[in-house]
Amino acid sequence: MNTTVNAMETRQLKELAQQLRVDSVRAADAAGSGHPTSSMSAADLMAVLLAKHLRYDFERPQHHGNDRFILSKGHASPLLYAAYRAAGAISEAELLTFRRLGSRLEGHPTPRRLPWVETATGSLGQGLPVAVGIALAGKRLDHTGYRVWVLCGDSELAEGSVWEGAEHAGYEHLDNLVAIIDVNRLGQRGPTRHGHDLDAYARRFQAFGWHTVEIDGHDVDAIDRAYAEAESTAGQPTVIIARTLKGKGVESVQDREGLHGKPLPDAEAAIAELGGVRNLHVEVQQPPPARVLHAVRSGHLELPRYDTGDKVATRDAYGQALAALGTARGDVVALDGEVGDSTRTELFAKEHPDRFFECYIAEQQLVATAVGMAARDWVPYATTFAAFLTRAHDFIRMAAISGSGINLVGSHAGVSIGQDGPSQMALEDLAMFRALYGTTVLYPCDANQTAKLVATMADREGIRYLRTSRGDTPVIYSPTEEFPVGGSKVLRASDEDRLTLVAAGVTLHEALAAAESLDREGIQARVIDLYSVKPVDRDTLREAAEQTGCLVTVEDHREEGGIGDAVLDAFLDGRPVPRLVRLAVRTMPGSATPAEQLHAAGIDAESIAAAARLLVETAIVR
């Protein structure tokens, strides 16, 4: 606790809180929109944190000793921006650009715009889980002693992801994590589930091993004591459950329903009631000297090498390549959702146990932890069955909004996993990742290609997704082959080609077999390995279309949003679209062998050859 640098008396803390309220009202009024009442309820909590407990250098937001603050109730951004003004990080003029075109002060804060924001918030229930990831990095990776503060709203405690995070924090004994719950009783449409029943929230957190403190959230002295208690608590994360009033300080809006997300009806009168505009400046306590000892690159990368003709599952190659990457790079960390024996991240865990994190069957927390660690400049690889990443889609979406650099790997994709049935088959994952902003989507077909792409992912921007397969597939590439993102490989081609087969992963091998069958019938087929599904190799696809006139896409995925749509993207510039047949999984699979599954879905070699014959015959007739 800051006891020597600009320690403020109770009256001064109250004045600072009023300034934060006034500035929240002013910002929303200038914008004509926003959430001032949600900001006003937490103003005392923010004032005490900013003035007495937060250790942060606003001029050096990447300082390794900085405490980390996350506004989980991201709609209360006017409060955050008001705090930035009080700390001297932004000017009064910028504060009043809130929500305007070109302003850094968005309706919900993002790190793409502001260097002091750790992660994008606004989809409620995500701030605490990401804070858990940052706190884990602090305890087990950075070892610098920073504290993670996260301000949550009571409404978002209805989200299951909050309790995934709470349990994980308790299990990991994250005593460097402090959650502050602004229990203002009112949600968007009316009262919250538990209203002002602080004990209801305390019991839940206590069940997950948290130290709990219940306070009046408008008593600055009580807030100060609670923060000090959190700082002195060892072995447990602390949650401060604060009873507050929405719209605190303005009688016409205080604790009243129907005002969520609206500027105050009479801002001028409200500002006067709050005591007018103030210009208090807070000298935020500086962080202690700190540095992170891990090296970005600590050795020479020796990727596993596989002989052509061997059969190796791409999930096996992934695990071996990840372990090798971890040896070469001290900044790489691995996370898994309790399926490491299947995804093969257990290989990394055995070689680098200090950088492996088990997140158990909690896919939202898995992704949130990766986002938190990436915010601390680590390079996370988070892995689970591809089908289960859909449970974390909103976290992945918000990670894209944050500009987070995370690697996500989904194994056991498609009907080719066989007998487990449709609940385990990812058939939507390529579409999900292709639809997100700034993503890279990769789908290797053999072990050497997988190993190279695993290494390539580490240095990409944004979200990178790698799809791996359960079954063994032939090694067709040499260990020296390169696979640039945005590229493809033409595996068969001639001047007599009458169509092009485009595939990736499991179906690439089926396409090669189909091409062999067609060749025996006198039909020459080009084969393209579209391992980079996003960005797609437009030039190679366009050349193939010009030279062969017909394309067949084959994917172990639903028709919507996968390889077929990625190929179509190459022809959206106004040029003629080639004759195109898209083979994909259109039925609801059951349980069967992998070969039976591929045939039933119409994406095995026999089905590809049949579609190719029909396409060529139709093209000749027309």
N, C-alpha and C positions, 0 to 999 in steps of 0.2 A: 504494500500500500504506500502511496506517495504521502509522506508526512513532512517533507522538507521543501518540495518544489511547489510553490503556489498553492499550499493547502488552504482550502476555502472554508469559511464558517458556514453554519447552517443557513443563515440568511443569504449568503452569496450563492450557495447551491440552489436555493429556491429561486433566486433571481435568474440564474442560468437556465433552470428548467422553464421558467416563464418565457425567457428569450427563445428557447427551442419551440415552445408552443406558438408564440407569436410568429416566428419565422415559418413554421409549418403552415399556419393559416395564410400568411402572405404568399407563400409559394403556390399553394393550391388556388388561391384567389387569382393570382396572376395568370395561372394556367387555365382557369375555368374548369378544372377537374382535379381529381386526386383524392387522397384519404387523410385529411387533416385530423379528424376525430380519433382515428386509430393511432396517429402520431402523438396526439396530445395525452393519451392515456399513459404512454411510456416515457414521457419527457423527463420525469424525475429519475427514472431508472437510467436513462441515457446520460443525464447531467452528472450524476455521481460517478458513473463509470468513466466518463470522459475526463472529469476534473481530478479524480483521486486514484483511480485504479488501473486504467489502461496505460500500457507502456508501448508507445508507438511513435515512430519518426515519420511524419507525413512527407518529408522531403526525400526519404529513402524507404518507400513502401516494401522493397524487397529485402530490407535489413533482416538478417536471420534471427535477431533477438526480438523483433516486434511481436507483441501479442497479436492475435488474429480475432477480428470481429466479424460476425455474420449476422445480417438482418434477415432472419428466416421469414418474418412477416414482411415480405418485400414491398407490399402495398403501402407500408408506412415509410416510404422513401423520403417524404418531406422532412421527417425527423432526422434521418441520416444526413441529408444535405444541410439541414440546419446545424447539425453537429460539425460537419465539415467547415461551415462558415465560422462557427465559434472557435474552431481550432486554427483558422487562418488558411485552410487548404483551398477554399474557394472564396470568391468575393460576394458581396451583397448583390451586385449586378448579375452575376452568374446564377445565384440562388433564384432570382426572379425569371430566369429562362426555363424553369422547370416545365418539362413536357412539351417544349417547343421544338420545331424542326431544327435539326442541327445541334441541339443542346446536348451536352454530356449528361445532363440530369434527366434521365428517362423515368417513365412512370414506375418502373421496377428496375433497380440498379443492376448493371452488368459490368464485369471486369473488362469487357471490350472497350468501354468508354472511360472508366475511372480506375486508376491504378490501386486505389485503396479498397476496392471491392474484391473479395476472395472468390465469390461464385455468384452466378445469376440466381435470383430468387423470384418468387412470385407464384410459382406452382407450390402451394403450401405443403408442408411436411417434408421439405427437402433440406432446409438449413441445418437442422440438427444432425441428420445422417452425414452430410458433407463435413460438418464440424468434427464429427467422430473420426473421419478420415484424416483431417488435419491434425487432430490431437494424437492419433496413432503415429503419424509421421513424427510429431514432436517427441513422443515418448520412446519410440523404437528405432527411429532413423536419424533425426536431426540432433537430438540430445542437447538442445540449446536452452531449454527451460521456459520457452514462451507458453503463455496461457491462451486458450481459445474460449472466447465469449460468444454466445449465440443468443440473440433475442427472439423469442418465439411468441406467437399469439396463442390464445387458448383455443380458438376455433380449429387450428391445424392439429391439435392433439387428437382429433378424431381420425387422423390418417394413420394407417398401419405402419407406414414407413418410419414414423416417429418412434414407434415402439421397437421396430427392428434396430434403429439406432440406439435407443435407450438400453436395450439388452446388451448390445455389442459393447457399448461404453462401460457398462457395469461389469461385464465379463472381463474386459481388458483393464479394469481398475484405472480408468483415465482421470486421475486427479488433477490433470491440467485442463480439464474441460468444465466450463460453467454454463449451464443453461439458465436463462432468465425468462420466466413465463409471465407475460403481460395478461393477467386474467381480468379483462375488462368487461366480461359477461356477455357482450353483444357481438354477434356475427354479422353476416351480410344481410340476412333477412329477419333476424330476431335473436332471441337469447341462444347462447351456446348450450350444449348438452348438460353441463354441470354448473353453469352459471358461476356464482361466486363461492362455490364449495371447494375451497382450497384443499381440504383434506382428501377429496376424491382424487385430485391429481397427485397429491403427496403419496397416497397409498400405492398408486401405480408405479411411480418412480422408485419408491422404496422396495417394491417387489423385484425390481431389476438391479438392486444393489446401489442405489444412489443415496447420497446424503441430501436431505431435504431441509429447506428453510422457508417458513411461511411468514410473510410480512405484509404490512400496509405499503403498497407501492407508491404512495405519495408522501411518505415519511422519509425524508432524505437521510436522517440520522440512522433509521432502521435499515435503509438500503446500504448505507456505508458499512454498518456492522455486518450485514449479511455478506457483502462482497469480501470483507476481511475474513469472515468465517470460511468462506469458500477457498480463499487463498491459503488458509492454514489447515485445510482438511487433506489428509493423506490417505491414499489407497482407494478412494472413491471419487467418482464425478459428483459434482454438486449441482442441484437445481434450486433456484430461488423462485418461489411461487408467490407472485405479488398481486394482491388485490388492488385493482385500479378502476377508474371510471372513464369510460369512453367520452371524449370531448371535455376532459377535466379542465375546469377553470372558467368555462363559459356557460352560464346557467341555461341558456336557451337550447343548448345541444347536449349538455352533460348527462350521460347515462340515459339518453333517449333513443328510441328505435327509429328506423327509417332514414338515418342520416349517413349510413355507410357509403363511402366512395363519393361523397359530394362536398364541394366547397361550402364553407359556412354561409348561411343566407345573408348575413350582414357582417362582412369581414371587418369593416372599420369599427363597428361597435364592439365586436369581439376583441379586437386588438386593444381598444381602450379599456375594456373590462380586465384584460390580462396585464394592464399596466403600461401599455405602449411599447414602441419599438426600442430595443436595447442594442448595444454594441459591445457586449462583454467579449473578451478574448481569453481563451484558455490555453495555458502553456501545458500541453500534454506531456506527461512524464516520458522521458527518453528511455529506450530499451537498453539493457546492459550489452556490453560487447559480446559478440557471438559469431561463430562461423561454423558452417557445416563441413564435416571432414570428408564426405564421400567424393570420389573423383568421377567425373563424367565418363572418362574412359580410363580404365585401369589395367588394360592388357590387350594383347592381340586376339582378334576374333578368329577362332577355329571352329567353323560350323561343321556339323556332321556331314559325312559324304556317303553317298549310296551308289551302288553299282547298278548300271542299267540292266534291266531284265529281272532284278529282284522285285519282290512284292512287299511294300511297306505302307502301312496306314499313314495318312497325312497327320493324324492326331499324334502318332508316335514321333514323327519327324518334328512336329511342333514342340513337343516336350523336350526333345533332345536339343533342338536349336535354341529354345528359350534358356535352358540351363547353360549352354555355351555362351549365349549373349550375356547372361548374368555374370559369367566369369570374366568376360572382356569389359563389361561396363558396370561400374559400381553404382550407377544411378538407376538401374533397372530393378523393379520390384514386381513380384507376382502375387496375384490374389486368385482365390478359387472359391466356388460355392459348394464345397463338400463333395466334389466329384473328381478330385485330383487324380484318383487312380484310373479314371476313364478319360479325362481330358489330357492326362500325362503331365500336369503341372507338378505332380509329385516328384518328378525328376529334378525340377528347380528347387523344390523344398528340401530335398536331400542334400543338394550341393550348397545351397544358400539359405539355410533356415532363418537367418537373421533378417532376410529380405522377403520372406514368404508370409502371407497373411491369409489365414483361413477365415472366411466370412460365413461359412455354413449355408444352410438353405435359406438365404435371405438375399435374393438377387438385387433388390433395390439398394440394400446396404453395400453389396458388392460393388456396384457401380458408383455409389456415393463415396465409398472409401477411395476408389481409384481417382475420382474427381478431386477429393481433398488432398491426396498425395501429389497429384499433378500440380495443384495449386502451390505446393511447396517444392516444385521443380524436380520431382522424381518422375520416372518414366514407367508407369504402371501397365502391366498386362493382366487384365481381368478375364477369367475364363470360366465358362460353364457350358452346359448343353445349349446349343443354339436356340432350341425351342423355349428355354426358360428366360432368355434375355428379353422376350416380349413382356415379361412381368415388370421389367425395369425400363420400359420404353420411355416413360416420361422423364426419368432421370437422365437417360441418354439424350433426349430432346433438349433438356435444360443444359446439359453439358455442352451441346453444340452452341446454344445461345451464349454460354460462358466463353466459348473459344477454347475449351479445355482440350489438352493434348493427352488422350487416353487411347490405349489399345484394347480392343475387345475381341475375344476369340470364342467362337461358337462351334462346338464339336457335335457329332452325331446328327448331322443335318440330312434332311430329305428322307424319302421312302427307302433309300438304300440301307438304312440301319436295320431293316428286316422285321423280326418278329415282335419287337417291343410295341408296335402299334402306333396309331396316329398321335397320341398324346405326347410322344417323345420325338416326333418328327418335325423339325423346323422346315416349314414350307412357305413361310412368310418373311423370313429374316432378311433376305436380299432386298426385298421391297422396302422393309422398314428402314434399313440403313441407307439405301439409295435416296430415300425421300428426305433425309436430314441434311441440313446445311453443312457444306464443307467436308463431307465424309469421303473417306477412301474405302472401297469395298473390294476385297481380294478373295479369290476362290481357287486355290491351287489344286492340281491334279496328281502331283507326285511328290515324293519325299524331298528331292533336291530343290524343286521349285518352292516347296513350303519353307525349307530352311532359309533360302535366300530372301523370301518375302517377310519372314519373321524379323530378320535383321533390318530390312529396309523400312519396316513400319516404325522403328524406334525414332527415326529422324524426320518423320512426316509431321505436318501441322494438323490440328483438328482431331477428329475421331477417326480411328482406323479400325476396320473390321476385317477379320480373317475367318473364313469358313473352313472347317476341317471335317474329315470324314472318318467314319468308324472302321470300315473294312479296308483290308489290304488292297492296294492298287499297284500296277506295274510302274517301276521307275523307268521313265522314258527320256529324261534329260540327264546330261552329264553334270557333275558337280561344278563345272566351270561355266555353265550357262548362266546368263544374266537375265533378269526379269524386271525391267523398269516399270514403275507404276505408270499406267496409261498405255502400256504396250500390249501386245498379244504375240502369239507364235503361230506361224503358218507351218503345219506339220506335213501336209501333202499339197502339192500344187503342180499343175501342168497347163500347157496351152490348150489342151483339149477338155479342160474342166467344164462340166455342164451345170454344176451347182456347187454351192458351198455349204458345208456343215459347220455350224458355230456352236461350241459347247465349252464347258468348264467343269473342273472337278470330276466327279464320278462319270458324268455323261460324256466327257471327252474321250474316255476309253471306249465307250459304246459307239461313239461317232467314228473312231478309227476302225473299229471292227466292221461297222456298216460300210465304210468306204472300201474296205477290202472286199466285202461281199459284192458291192456294186461294181467294183473294178472287174471282177470275174464275169460280170454280165455285160461288160463293155461300156459301162457308165462311169466316167471319170468324175470324182468328187474331190473338191478342195476341203481341207479340214483346218479350222482356226481354233486355237486354244485361247479363249477369252478370259484369261486368268484375272485380268484387271476389269472388273465389272463396272467400277466407277473410280476414276474416269475411264471411259471406254476408248478403244483405239479406232477412232473414226476413219482415219486414212486407210488403214488396212481393210476395214469393212467396205468402204466405198470402192476401193480398187477391186475387191472380190465381186461386188455387185456389178460393176462395169464389165468385168471379164467373164463372169459366169451367168449373170442375169437372174439367178435364183438363189435364195438363202433358206436354210432350214436351221432354226435355233432349237436346242435341246437342253432342258434344265430339270434338275431334280428339285422343283420348286413350283409354286403356283404360277399360273400364267401371268397374273397381274404383278407388274413391278419388278420382275426379275431380269434374266438375261435377254429374253425376247424384247422387252421394252427398252433395255439398254442398247440393243442393236438398232432399234427403230430411231433412237436419239441421233444416230449418225446420219439420218436422212431427213432431218427437220429444217434444213437450210433452203428448201425449195427445189432441190434436185429430185429427179424421178425416184420413187420408192421401188425397189426390186420386188419381184414375186417372192412372197415370204410365207413360209409355213412355220408355226410355232408349236413345238411339242413341249408339253409341261404336264404337271400333275393336276388333273381336273376332277378326279374322283376322291372319295373319302377312303383312304387305305384302311386295311385291317391288319391282321398279323399273317406274315408269310416270310419266306426266305428273301434275302436281298434280290436274287435273280427274279423270283416270282413277282416281287414288288415292282421292279423296273419294267417288267413285261406288262403287268396289269395296268401300270400308269401310261404305257405307250411310249416309253423313253429308252428302251433297250435297243440293241443293235438291229434286231429284226424289225422293230417298229420304225426305226429311223430309216432303214433301207426301203421299207414299204412306202413311207411318206415321200422319200426322194424319188422313187420310181414314178409315183403318181404325179409329182410336181413336174418332173421332166416330160412325161407324156402329155400332160396338159399344156405345157409350154410349147411343145412341138405342134399340137393340134391348133393352137391359137396363132 
